[in-house]
Amino acid sequence: MIGLNDPPKMVHRSTVTVPYFEDNFTGERAARDEETGKTYYVPDNMTYKDWYDKYVENSKEHVIIKLAKSNKIKGKVNTSPKLIDVSDYLFDDKHINKQRNHKVSKEDAIEFIKNAVVSIERWGGQFVCYYGFEGATYIDTVKKNIRTSFRRAEYDDKTEKFIKGVEDIDS
């Protein structure tokens, strides 16, 4: 009610009501994690630059994205790979095992997807490459095809360097 729990309003004037708090701050202020939406707390004397350096520039996701770029791995990097049900996808055994001799079964390829620590999307998500510490699987989401899959021992130098960097971050 105006005058009781709401101050009087002046005609043709901007009036705003703000809450009053006693000065009993805990020394922290709230921030929200963009990815999860969860609230976390930072010291109230932390500057924006300090916060940015710690929670954005040096975040796991940002470091992995920089690592991919430095190793010339192109595409959209996902540090929390979206699992796709590939049980009804074709398995290109001719390419994977007969031509390339990767010695990987469809079950192995699916395990590489499930255990992936990062995925790279290319061509607007048509191709998704799942990378893990045991192996990699490339899928074509439009043709519903497991195009190739191979063990970590067959990673090229840039991919091995990238995965080793991700492994170092995780440890």
Residue, then its C-alpha position, 0 to 999 in steps of 0.5 A: m500500500i502506498g505510504l505504508n509499505d510502498p513509498p509515495k509516487m510523484v506524478h511525472r517522475s521516475t520512481v523506483t523501489v530497491p531493497y535494503f540490506e544490512d551490511n552483513f555480506t559474507g565476502e562472496r557474491a553469486a555468479r552463474d555457470e553459463e553451461t549448467g545454470k548453477t550458481y557458484y560464489v566468488p570472492d566479493n573483491m575479485t575483479y572482472k578481469d580476475w574472474y574472466d581469467k579464472y572462469v572463462e579464459n582458463s576454463k576447461e572448455h576454453v583451454i580445450i578449444k584453444l588446444a584443438k585450434s593449436n593442433k589445427i583440428k577444425g570444427k565445433v568443439n564439444t567438451s561434453p559430447k552429445l551421445i547419439d544412439v547409433s545402434d541403427y546406424l550402418f557400420d562401414d566395415k569395408h572401409i574400417n576393417k577391409q581397406r584400413n585394417h583398423k580391427v574395430s567392431k561396431e561394438d568397439a566403435i560404440e564404446f569409443i562414442k560412449n567414452a568420448v571426452v570431446s567431440i568435433e562437429r563439422w558441416g553443421g553437425q552432419f559429421v561428428c568425430y568422437y575422441g577418447f583416450e581409447g579410440a575415435t569414431y567418426i559418424d555421418t548423422v545424415k546417412k546414419n553411418i559409422r564411417t570410420s573408427f580406430r584405436r588411439a594407437e592409430y591417432d596421427d601426431k596432431t590428434e595424439k597431441f590434442i588428446k594428450g593435452v585433454e588428458d593432462i587437463d583431466s588429471 
